[in-house]
Amino acid sequence: MVLAKSKYLLIPVCVNSDTLMTNYITIKLPKNLVEQIDEVLEQKNLGYTSRAELVKDAVRNFLATTKQNKN
């Protein structure tokens, strides 16, 4: 059997933090973007301990900025 190499890595993202990780979706990110995320995670002084934590924070910041720009 031959496995095809994908250019994406799957990262689960919590869509409702109140339910203690029971409601998740999966998103696809290009491998080079995930590699950049991993480089950030290596910088322990930033406080992120997982890819999901970093991505959730980035999405929250993006949504807050987008909402702020609408007003």
Sequence and secondary structure as in RCSB ss.txt:
>XXXX:A:sequence
MVLAKSKYLLIPVCVNSDTLMTNYITIKLPKNLVEQIDEVLEQKNLGYTSRAELVKDAVRNFLATTKQNKN
>XXXX:A:secstr
      SEEEEEEES GGGSS SEEEEEEEHHHHHHHHHHHH GGG   SHHHHHHHHHHHHHHHHHHHH 
